[in-house]
Amino acid sequence: MFFIANDKWFCCGDVVFVFPARKQEIIKVTEQLIESINNGDFEAYAKICDPGLTSFEPEALGNLVEGHDFHRFYFDNALSKGNKPVHTILLNPHVHLIAEHAACIAYIRLSQYMDAGGMPHTMQSEETRVWHRRDGKWQNIHFHRSGSPSVPSQ
């Protein structure tokens, strides 16, 4: 049996053990991504997402979407300035550490918002995101969302 280690992981034979801090990194960057969506901040979103980001999501009607253009439309027209605040909670995040530079997170996303008439609403979606670390920063390279769309109905 042999060990190879650094400050974030160690190997014992063919098994890689990753310290819990790595899982917290993935949860934190996922929260930052959701916050960029809630704030309508496309620049922050684009920095966190790979330019070749792929996704399956309700807005794409079952089609695989690639790149940022599809999402930019929603930032420019529905998520931009002037919309009411959205509060999001990630429930039961489960992180799979695939390798030193790859991870996957699955969670329930609850988003609370007020409609145009002042009534509170909650939307739920089920999301899975795949993350890859390049040049020291995590980037979302793929996601799958089921359930409610990202944009609250007015």
Summary of the structure (lengths in Angstrom):
residues: 154
radius of gyration: 17.2
end to end distance: 60.2
largest distance: 65.2
contacts: 413
relative contact order: 0.18
helix: 25%
strand: 48%
